[in-house]
């Protein structure tokens, strides 16, 4: 039996095929099928009835693996399907089976039953390579959930899976070329005349599209009107090539331009201009001190291109190795002098709009300087000389700094981190790659301000979106808290906890790299304005409450070490693309063994209003401290307002006190956010308020565990105990429109301006 190993899945064909190189009985060339006992060896072919396609073994190009290949039956015929193979013996072969190569190019394995019926066990069309041929599908099988998509090769000579894929998007009715999950190019919708908006009409004239959408599948396929052979091939640089030219070209998509079907996914770097593209040249540029080499064999053309595009000091690149992997990056000066004798290909940045290459604004300034010189005459040489010197020194300074940063990859800080975390799965990034990902920490990429520093959106050289959390030099969090957060998060694996991807340290800079949460944090929706609040209906809010509870339960009970977060609040709850909550910011968390339950701390940290009384007053920390914070957060989610936002001249209460009084009066539904309207479920709202008040009780032993909380929220048992008067149910003094509170430690001081409700109504 042969096992076809395809990326993450292994397709097992229960076959009788034995790949042997010794002389043996070969399959008759006129036969299109193999049955148990037949042999196909490396010197024979299995061809379809009409001889259109053949199946054979081959060792190709730069890959050392043997491949099973389907190709057009002609000399140097086009390969339409190729997969690496592993020889594997089946302990229990399946009887009554037949493998057939069809005239469509599909290789199918069928089982025949005694009643005359047959069933399909496997087919090559379910696992496309980088080529789409007539009747082969893109899309999804709704019955099995299996996806059909093309995947490019890594390089033109390396058939391992690359980063580009061609997918059918049934909801929009479009073809998408994606790189690492990001849509680079879209075909546009199919017009009534059978032509896609963003595909040239001349290359579509020979095709007829077949689009299916039902309960069984959502799929796209094409046929050729004259019945001749045609194929679409997704190249390693993101081009989709058809019979008469490009179907689509993601290679011309730079993230900011939208011409020809290109999609926008990032802003143009400050040092680049509209119309600048990489143009293919022949020769070898001159090496200089700014030439940078990337020896990583996982880098291919598209990786080199995007890194050079985002690096203001890069003006050209080429692949380092002969098989198209690795990178060589060139500066502007080195691309001016090219060895034309060499027949190597390289790529240089040019401006397709202007008639000549643009050296990033230098000629613009030379023109301005020349104009001033014509007017000033005598002073022109002096001004020009001073300007050029200043520019030269500034450029040299920037180059020196960037070179120092590159050298700092091997600094003692990084080595220390790698040594400290050698037992943990934490990737250490160099500072230069972080600068490139965030465009030198551009204000445009800033997502917000965390408790210890700013947070930026970044795009790594691989195209992956990340959140970069920088630690402020003036923050209270030191190297101990930084390493604490690293060790904590890398040990935690749960769907409701944010995932840590890596870290970076450079001089005084300490940086964490997290997965990117596209929907920001919970406070952005709860406390900003009424428009954003309405995006959180009751179903979403209840799901968020449950998710936070599940995450806390994991921290308290099911993780290897018992974890107390100590700073649970709305701004530390991040939301993914489906509005699922993820707990973040573990800089102030404490670790315990599962046998420990309570600890005394000398330093009280956290956010006032969310801290339990025993922790705020006495420094006693336990899992019940997090339960108290969860109770406050739960009431905020139900109400849609901050704990400290309630104010009335006669009754200066916080949210907890207000909720307690409404509960005692039997008017607890008045606590609910008015924007929820009729979307809420009264019984769920009551349970949430009831649980919230139990969680904020004065004494820790009276509060429920997170296991109890989840059982109540999921309606596994009814609550019988009523809440008692909560902690911090006191009147607060008002000074000129501000509520001022201070704990026993200077770390817990906070001043919060009074906010008002966005809708009129009884609170």
C-alpha positions in Angstrom: 0.0 0.0 0.0 1.1 3.6 -0.7 0.6 6.5 1.7 0.4 9.9 0.1 1.7 12.4 2.6 0.1 15.8 1.9 1.1 18.6 4.2 -0.8 18.0 7.5 -3.0 15.2 6.2 -1.8 11.7 5.2 -4.1 10.3 2.5 -4.0 6.5 2.8 -4.8 4.7 -0.5 -5.6 1.1 0.3 -3.8 -0.1 -2.8 -1.9 -3.0 -4.0 0.6 -0.7 -5.9 4.2 -1.6 -5.2 6.9 0.9 -6.4 9.9 -1.3 -7.3 12.9 -0.6 -9.5 13.6 -4.2 -10.2 12.4 -5.9 -13.4 8.8 -7.1 -12.9 5.6 -7.5 -14.8 4.6 -4.0 -15.9 1.1 -2.7 -16.4 -0.1 -2.9 -20.0 0.0 0.7 -21.5 -3.5 0.3 -22.9 -4.9 -0.5 -19.4 -6.3 2.5 -17.4 -6.7 0.6 -14.1 -4.9 -1.3 -11.4 -6.5 -4.1 -9.5 -5.1 -6.1 -6.5 -2.0 -8.0 -7.6 -1.1 -5.6 -10.4 2.3 -3.9 -10.3 3.3 -0.4 -11.3 7.1 0.3 -11.2 9.3 3.3 -11.8 9.7 2.5 -15.5 6.1 2.1 -16.4 3.0 4.3 -16.8 -0.7 4.0 -16.2 -2.6 5.9 -18.9 -6.3 6.9 -19.3 -8.5 5.2 -21.9 -8.0 7.9 -24.5 -4.4 8.4 -23.5 -4.9 12.0 -22.4 -3.3 11.6 -19.0 -0.7 9.2 -17.5 0.2 8.2 -13.9 3.9 7.5 -13.2 6.6 7.8 -10.6 9.3 10.5 -10.8 12.1 12.1 -8.8 11.9 15.7 -9.8 13.9 18.9 -9.7 15.6 19.9 -6.4 13.5 17.6 -4.3 15.1 14.4 -3.0 11.7 12.8 -2.5 10.0 10.4 -4.9 6.7 11.7 -6.3 3.7 10.2 -7.8 2.9 12.3 -10.9 -0.1 12.8 -13.2 0.8 14.5 -16.4 -0.4 15.1 -20.0 0.5 12.0 -22.1 3.0 13.7 -24.5 6.7 14.2 -24.7 7.6 16.7 -22.0 3.9 16.8 -21.2 2.7 19.3 -18.5 2.6 17.9 -14.9 -0.9 18.6 -13.5 -0.6 16.8 -10.1 2.4 15.7 -8.0 2.7 14.5 -4.5 5.5 13.0 -2.4 5.0 9.4 -1.4 5.8 7.0 1.4 5.8 3.3 1.0 3.6 1.7 3.7 2.3 -1.8 4.0 -1.4 -2.2 4.9 -2.0 -4.7 7.7 -5.6 -5.3 6.3 -5.9 -4.7 2.6 -9.3 -3.9 1.2 -10.7 -6.4 -1.3 -12.7 -5.7 -4.5 -10.9 -2.4 -5.2 -9.9 -0.8 -8.4 -7.7 2.3 -9.1 -8.3 4.1 -12.4 -6.8 7.1 -14.1 -9.6 8.9 -15.9 -9.5 11.0 -19.1 -10.3 14.0 -16.9 -6.9 13.6 -15.2 -8.5 12.3 -11.9 -7.0 9.3 -10.3 -9.7 7.5 -8.4 -9.8 4.5 -6.0 -13.2 2.6 -5.8 -14.5 -0.3 -3.9 -17.0 -2.7 -5.6 -19.7 -4.3 -3.5 -21.5 -7.6 -4.0 -24.8 -5.9 -4.8 -23.3 -4.3 -7.9 -22.7 -0.8 -6.4 -19.4 0.9 -5.9 -18.1 3.6 -3.5 -15.4 6.1 -3.9 -12.6 5.7 -1.4 -10.2 8.4 -2.6 -9.5 10.7 -5.6 -6.6 13.0 -6.5 -9.0 15.8 -7.4 -9.7 16.1 -3.6 -6.0 17.1 -3.0 -5.0 19.6 -5.8 -1.4 20.6 -6.2 -0.5 23.9 -7.8 -2.5 23.3 -11.0 -6.2 23.4 -11.8 -7.5 21.5 -14.8 -11.0 21.3 -16.2 -13.7 19.9 -13.8 -11.3 20.0 -10.9 -13.0 21.9 -8.0 -12.1 24.7 -5.7 -14.3 25.3 -2.6 -15.6 23.2 0.3 -17.4 19.9 0.7 -20.2 20.6 3.1 -20.7 17.0 4.0 -17.1 16.3 5.1 -15.8 19.9 5.6 -12.9 19.1 3.3 -11.5 22.2 1.4 -10.3 22.2 -2.2 -7.7 24.8 -2.9 -4.5 25.2 -4.9 -1.2 25.6 -3.1 1.9 27.0 -4.9 5.3 25.4 -4.8 7.9 27.0 -2.6 10.1 27.9 -5.6 9.9 27.0 -9.3 12.2 24.0 -8.7 11.2 23.0 -5.2 7.8 21.3 -5.1 7.3 21.6 -1.3 4.1 23.6 -0.4 4.6 27.4 -0.7 2.8 30.3 0.9 0.3 31.2 -1.8 -3.1 29.5 -2.2 -6.0 29.9 -4.6 -9.3 29.6 -2.9 -13.0 30.0 -3.9 -14.9 32.3 -1.6 -18.6 31.2 -1.9 -20.1 34.0 0.1 -18.7 36.7 -2.1 -18.5 34.6 -5.2 -14.9 35.4 -5.9 -11.5 33.7 -6.5 -8.9 34.7 -3.9 -5.1 34.4 -4.1 -3.9 34.4 -0.5 -0.4 34.5 1.2 -0.3 33.1 4.7 -4.0 33.6 5.0 -4.1 37.2 3.9 -6.0 38.0 0.6 -3.6 39.6 -1.8 -5.8 39.4 -5.0 -9.5 38.9 -5.7 -11.1 38.2 -9.1 -14.1 40.3 -8.4 -17.7 39.1 -8.9 -18.9 37.2 -11.9 -20.8 39.5 -14.2 -24.0 38.5 -16.1 -21.9 38.0 -19.2 -19.9 35.2 -17.5 -16.8 37.4 -17.0 -15.0 38.1 -13.7 -14.5 41.8 -13.0 -10.7 41.7 -12.3 -9.6 39.0 -14.8 -8.7 40.3 -18.4 -11.5 39.5 -20.8 -9.2 38.1 -23.5 -7.9 35.3 -21.2 -11.5 34.3 -20.2 -12.9 33.9 -23.7 -12.2 30.1 -23.9 -13.6 29.2 -20.4 -17.0 28.3 -19.2 -17.4 28.5 -15.4 -19.2 26.0 -13.3 -20.4 27.3 -9.9 -22.3 25.0 -7.5 -23.8 26.1 -4.1 -26.1 23.6 -2.3 -26.2 21.7 1.0 -23.5 19.3 -0.3 -20.9 21.7 -1.5 -19.9 25.2 -2.5 -17.5 24.9 -5.4 -16.0 26.5 -8.5 -14.6 24.8 -11.6 -14.1 25.6 -15.3 -14.4 23.8 -18.6 -12.8 24.7 -22.0 -15.4 25.6 -24.6 -13.6 23.9 -27.5 -12.7 20.8 -25.4 -8.9 21.3 -25.7 -6.5 21.0 -22.9 -6.0 24.1 -20.6 -4.7 24.6 -17.1 -4.4 27.3 -14.5 -1.1 27.2 -12.6 -0.4 29.1 -9.3 3.3 30.0 -9.4 5.6 30.4 -6.4 5.5 34.2 -6.6 1.7 34.4 -6.6 0.8 34.6 -10.3 -2.1 32.6 -11.6 -1.2 31.7 -15.2 -3.7 30.5 -17.7 -3.7 29.4 -21.4 -3.5 33.0 -22.8 -1.8 34.9 -20.0 -2.2 35.9 -16.4 -5.6 35.1 -14.7 -4.4 37.0 -11.6 -1.1 38.4 -10.3 -0.6 38.8 -6.6 3.0 39.6 -7.3 1.9 43.1 -8.3 0.1 43.6 -5.0 2.1 45.6 -2.4 -0.5 46.1 0.3 -1.5 49.7 -0.4 -2.5 49.5 -4.1 -5.9 48.3 -5.3 -5.4 48.1 -9.1 -6.1 44.9 -11.1 -7.8 43.1 -8.2 -5.1 43.8 -5.6 -6.3 44.1 -2.0 -5.3 46.6 0.7 -3.9 45.1 3.9 -1.3 47.7 5.1 -0.3 51.3 4.5 2.6 52.2 2.2 5.9 52.6 4.1 6.9 56.3 4.6 10.0 55.8 2.4 8.2 54.4 -0.6 6.1 56.1 -3.2 3.1 55.2 -5.3 4.1 53.4 -8.4 7.3 51.9 -7.1 7.6 48.2 -7.9 10.3 45.5 -8.2 11.5 45.0 -11.7 13.3 41.8 -12.9 16.8 42.4 -14.2 19.7 40.2 -15.5 23.1 40.4 -13.9 24.6 40.6 -10.4 24.7 43.8 -8.4 27.9 45.0 -6.6 28.3 43.8 -3.1 29.0 46.5 -0.5 29.0 47.0 3.2 25.3 47.4 3.2 24.6 44.1 1.5 22.6 41.8 3.8 22.3 38.0 3.5 19.5 35.8 4.8 20.5 32.1 4.8 17.2 30.7 6.0 16.1 28.1 3.5 12.4 28.7 4.5 12.6 32.2 2.8 11.6 32.3 -0.8 11.0 35.1 -3.4 7.9 36.5 -1.8 9.5 36.7 1.7 12.6 38.4 0.3 10.4 40.9 -1.6 8.2 41.9 1.3 11.2 42.4 3.6 13.0 44.5 1.1 9.8 46.6 0.5 9.5 47.4 4.2 13.2 48.2 4.7 13.9 51.8 3.7 17.6 50.9 3.1 16.9 48.1 0.6 16.6 48.8 -3.1 16.9 45.3 -4.6 17.2 41.6 -3.8 17.7 38.2 -5.3 17.5 34.6 -4.1 20.6 33.4 -2.3 20.6 29.7 -3.2 20.3 28.1 -6.6 17.0 26.5 -5.7 15.3 29.9 -5.1 15.5 30.0 -1.3 17.4 32.5 1.0 17.8 36.2 0.3 20.4 38.8 -0.7 19.4 42.4 0.0 21.1 45.3 -1.9 21.4 49.0 -1.1 20.7 51.7 -3.7 24.4 52.1 -4.5 25.0 48.4 -5.1 22.2 48.2 -7.7 23.8 51.0 -9.7 26.7 48.9 -10.7 25.7 45.5 -12.2 27.9 42.8 -13.6 26.0 42.2 -16.9 28.1 39.2 -17.8 26.4 37.2 -15.1 23.1 35.7 -16.2 21.5 35.6 -12.8 18.1 37.3 -12.2 17.7 40.0 -9.5 15.0 42.5 -8.7 15.4 46.2 -8.3 13.0 48.9 -7.1 11.8 51.2 -10.0 9.0 53.7 -10.4 6.6 52.5 -13.0 4.9 55.9 -13.2 8.0 58.1 -13.6 10.3 57.8 -16.5 13.4 57.1 -14.4 14.1 55.4 -11.1 13.5 57.5 -8.0 16.1 57.5 -5.2 13.4 58.0 -2.5 13.0 61.7 -2.9 16.6 62.8 -3.4 16.0 64.1 -6.9 13.0 66.1 -5.7 15.2 68.0 -3.3 17.9 68.5 -5.9 15.3 70.1 -8.1 14.2 72.4 -5.3 17.8 73.2 -4.5 18.5 74.0 -8.1 15.5 76.4 -8.3 16.7 78.3 -5.2 20.2 78.4 -6.6 19.0 80.0 -9.8 17.3 82.8 -7.7 20.1 83.2 -5.1 23.0 82.8 -7.5 25.9 83.6 -5.1 24.6 81.7 -2.1 23.6 78.5 -4.0 27.0 76.7 -3.7 27.1 77.3 0.1 23.5 76.2 0.7 23.9 73.1 -1.5 27.2 72.1 0.2 25.7 72.4 3.7 22.6 70.5 2.7 24.5 67.7 1.2 26.8 67.4 4.2 23.9 67.3 6.6 22.1 64.7 4.5 25.3 62.6 4.3 25.9 62.6 8.0 22.2 61.8 8.8 22.2 58.9 6.3 25.4 57.6 7.7 24.0 57.9 11.3 20.9 55.9 10.3 22.9 53.3 8.6 25.2 52.9 11.6 22.3 52.6 14.0 20.5 50.0 11.8 23.8 48.1 11.5 24.3 48.2 15.2 20.8 46.9 15.7 21.4 44.0 13.3 24.6 43.2 15.2 22.8 43.3 18.5 21.0 40.1 17.5 23.8 38.3 19.2 24.0 40.7 22.2 24.3 39.4 25.6 20.6 40.3 26.4 19.3 38.0 23.6 21.8 35.2 24.6 20.7 35.6 28.2 17.0 35.3 27.2 17.6 32.3 25.0 19.5 30.7 27.9 16.7 31.5 30.4 14.0 30.2 28.2 15.8 27.2 26.7 13.3 24.9 28.5 10.3 26.9 27.2 8.9 27.2 23.7 9.6 30.9 23.4 11.0 32.5 20.2 13.4 35.4 20.7 13.1 38.0 18.0 15.8 40.5 17.1 15.0 44.2 17.5 15.6 44.9 13.8 12.8 42.6 12.8 10.4 44.3 15.3 11.3 47.7 13.8 10.5 46.4 10.3 7.2 44.8 11.5 5.9 47.9 13.2 7.4 50.4 10.6 9.7 51.8 13.3 6.8 51.9 15.9 4.8 54.2 13.6 1.9 56.0 15.4 -0.4 54.7 12.6 0.2 51.2 13.9 -0.5 52.0 17.6 -3.4 49.9 19.0 -3.5 51.4 22.4 -1.8 52.0 25.7 -1.4 49.0 28.1 -0.8 49.2 31.8 3.0 49.1 31.3 3.5 50.5 27.8 2.2 51.0 24.3 0.8 48.2 22.1 1.5 48.3 18.3 0.2 46.2 15.4 3.0 44.6 13.4 3.3 42.4 10.3 6.2 39.9 10.4 8.3 39.1 7.3 6.1 36.0 6.9 3.0 38.2 6.6 1.6 37.2 10.0 -0.2 39.9 11.9 1.0 40.3 15.5 0.4 42.6 18.5 3.7 44.1 19.8 3.6 45.1 23.5 6.4 47.4 24.5 7.3 47.8 28.1 7.6 51.5 29.1 11.0 52.5 30.5 9.2 54.4 33.3 6.8 51.6 34.1 6.7 49.8 37.4 7.2 46.4 35.7 10.8 45.3 35.8 12.8 42.5 34.3 11.3 40.1 36.9 7.7 40.9 35.9 8.8 40.7 32.2 10.2 37.2 32.6 7.3 36.3 34.8 4.8 37.1 32.1 6.9 35.2 29.5 7.2 32.0 31.6 3.5 32.2 32.6 2.0 32.6 29.2 4.2 30.1 27.4 3.0 27.4 29.9 -0.7 28.3 29.4 -2.6 26.8 26.5 -6.4 27.6 26.5 -8.8 29.0 23.9 -9.7 31.8 26.3 -6.1 32.9 27.0 -4.1 35.1 24.6 -1.2 33.2 22.8 2.3 34.4 23.2 4.4 34.1 20.0 7.8 35.4 21.3 9.8 38.2 22.9 12.5 40.7 22.2 15.0 42.5 24.4 17.4 45.3 23.3 19.2 47.5 25.8 16.4 48.8 27.9 13.7 47.8 25.5 11.6 44.7 26.6 8.9 43.6 24.1 6.3 40.8 24.0 4.9 39.6 20.7 1.3 38.2 20.9 -1.3 36.9 18.4 -3.2 39.8 16.9 -6.8 40.3 18.1 -8.7 42.1 15.3 -11.5 43.3 17.5 -9.4 45.1 20.1 -10.4 44.9 23.8 -13.7 44.6 25.6 -13.6 48.1 27.1 -13.6 49.5 23.5 -17.1 48.3 23.1 -18.5 48.6 26.6 -17.4 52.1 27.6 -16.6 54.1 24.4 -20.0 55.1 23.0 -23.5 53.8 22.3 -22.8 52.8 18.7 -20.1 50.3 19.7 -22.2 49.0 22.6 -24.9 48.0 20.2 -22.5 45.6 18.5 -22.6 43.5 21.8 -26.0 42.0 22.0 -26.9 39.9 24.9 -25.9 36.6 23.2 -22.4 38.0 22.6 -22.1 39.4 26.1 -23.2 36.1 27.7 -20.7 34.2 25.6 -18.0 36.6 26.7 -18.9 36.1 30.3 -18.7 32.3 29.9 -15.4 32.5 28.0 -13.8 34.7 30.7 -15.1 32.3 33.4 -13.6 29.3 31.5 -10.3 31.0 31.2 -10.1 31.8 34.9 -11.1 28.2 35.8 -8.2 26.9 33.7 -5.8 29.3 35.5 -7.1 28.4 39.0 -7.5 24.7 38.6 -6.4 23.0 35.4 -3.0 24.6 34.5 0.2 23.0 35.7 0.6 25.8 38.2 -2.2 27.6 40.0 -2.3 31.2 38.5 -3.8 34.3 40.1 -4.1 37.0 37.4 -4.5 40.0 39.9 -5.5 42.5 37.2 -8.7 41.2 35.6 -10.6 44.1 33.9 -12.3 44.9 30.7 -9.2 46.4 29.0 -7.3 43.1 29.6 -10.0 41.0 27.8 -9.2 40.9 24.1 -11.7 39.8 21.4 -10.9 37.7 18.3 -12.6 37.9 14.9 -15.6 36.0 16.3 -15.8 38.1 19.4 -14.5 35.2 21.6 -12.8 36.6 24.7 -9.1 36.0 25.6 -7.6 37.0 28.9 -4.3 38.9 28.4 -1.6 40.9 30.3 -0.1 38.4 32.8 2.6 40.9 34.0 1.2 41.0 37.6 0.1 37.4 37.8 1.3 35.1 40.7 2.1 31.4 40.5 1.3 28.9 43.2 1.6 25.2 43.5 -1.8 23.4 43.4 -1.4 22.7 47.2 -1.1 26.5 48.0 -4.2 28.6 48.3 -3.3 31.9 50.0 -0.2 34.2 50.0 0.7 37.5 51.5 2.3 40.1 49.2 4.4 43.1 50.2 3.6 45.0 47.1 -0.1 45.6 46.1 -0.6 45.9 42.4 -3.7 46.0 40.2 -6.5 48.4 39.4 -8.5 50.0 42.1 -12.2 49.1 41.8 -11.4 45.5 40.8 -9.3 44.5 43.8 -10.9 42.5 46.6 -10.9 44.1 50.1 -8.6 41.5 51.7 -6.0 42.1 48.9 -6.3 45.9 48.8 -6.2 46.3 52.6 -4.1 43.5 53.8 -2.2 42.2 50.8 -3.8 38.7 51.1 -4.0 37.2 47.6 -5.9 34.0 46.6 -8.0 32.7 43.7 -11.0 34.4 45.4 -9.2 37.7 44.6 -9.7 37.0 40.9 -13.3 35.9 41.7 -14.0 39.3 43.1 -12.5 41.0 40.0 -14.6 38.7 37.8 -17.8 39.8 39.7 -17.1 43.5 39.1 -16.3 42.8 35.4 -19.5 40.6 35.1 -21.7 43.5 36.4 -19.9 45.9 34.1 -20.7 43.7 31.1 -24.4 43.5 32.1 -24.7 47.2 32.8 -22.4 48.5 30.0 -20.7 51.0 32.4 -17.6 51.2 34.5 -17.7 50.4 38.2 -16.7 54.0 39.1 -19.0 55.7 36.6 -22.1 55.9 38.8 -22.9 59.3 40.4 -25.9 60.9 41.8 -25.9 64.0 44.1 -27.9 62.2 46.8 -26.5 58.7 46.4 -22.7 58.6 45.4 -22.5 54.9 44.9 -20.3 52.7 42.8 -21.6 50.0 40.5 -21.5 47.3 43.1 -23.6 49.4 45.6 -26.1 50.4 42.9 -26.5 46.7 41.8 -27.0 45.7 45.5 -29.7 48.2 46.1 -31.6 47.3 42.9 -31.4 43.6 43.8 -32.8 44.3 47.3 -35.7 46.3 45.7 -36.4 43.5 43.2 -35.6 45.9 40.4 -32.4 44.2 39.2 -33.4 44.4 35.5 -33.0 48.1 35.7 -29.3 47.5 36.0 -29.2 46.1 32.4 -27.7 48.2 29.6 -30.5 50.0 27.8 -29.0 49.3 24.4 -29.8 45.6 24.9 -33.5 46.3 24.3 -35.3 43.0 23.6 -32.2 40.9 22.8 -31.7 39.7 26.5 -32.9 36.6 28.2 -34.4 37.6 31.6 -33.4 34.4 33.4 -29.8 34.7 32.2 -29.6 38.3 33.2 -30.9 37.5 36.7 -28.4 34.6 37.0 -25.5 36.9 36.0 -26.4 39.6 38.4 -26.9 37.1 41.2 -23.5 35.5 40.5 -21.9 38.9 40.2 -23.1 40.0 43.6 -22.0 36.6 45.2 -18.5 37.2 43.7 -18.1 40.6 45.3 -19.0 39.7 48.8 -17.0 41.1 51.7 -15.4 37.9 52.8 -13.4 35.6 50.5 -14.8 32.4 51.9 -18.3 33.5 51.1 -17.5 33.9 47.4 -18.0 31.0 45.0 -15.2 29.2 43.1 -15.0 29.6 39.3 -16.3 26.0 39.0 -19.4 27.0 40.9 -19.7 30.1 38.7 -19.6 28.1 35.5 -22.1 25.6 36.8 -24.6 28.4 37.6 -24.1 30.2 34.4 -24.6 27.0 32.3 -27.8 26.3 34.4 -26.4 23.1 35.8 -27.9 23.9 39.2 -30.0 26.6 40.8 -28.7 29.1 43.3 -30.2 28.9 46.7 -27.9 31.2 48.7 -28.7 34.9 48.5 -26.0 37.6 48.2 -25.0 39.5 51.3 -24.0 43.2 51.5 -21.0 43.5 49.2 -17.6 44.8 49.9 -16.8 48.6 49.5 -20.5 49.5 49.9 -19.7 52.9 51.2 -20.5 56.5 50.3 -17.6 58.4 48.7 -16.8 62.1 49.0 -17.1 64.2 45.9 -14.6 66.9 45.0 -15.4 69.2 42.1 -16.8 66.6 39.7 -14.2 63.8 40.4 -14.4 60.7 42.5 -11.1 60.3 44.4 -10.2 57.0 46.1 -6.9 55.9 47.6 -5.9 52.5 48.9 -3.3 51.8 51.6 -0.5 51.7 49.0 0.6 54.4 46.6 0.4 51.8 43.8 -3.4 51.7 44.1 -4.1 55.4 43.8 -6.6 56.4 41.0 -8.5 59.4 39.9 -11.5 58.8 37.6 -13.6 61.5 36.0 -17.4 61.1 36.3 -19.0 59.7 33.1 -22.7 59.8 32.1 -25.1 57.4 30.5 -25.4 57.6 26.7 -29.2 57.1 26.9 -31.8 58.6 29.2 -33.6 56.2 31.4 -33.8 55.0 35.0 -30.5 53.6 36.3 
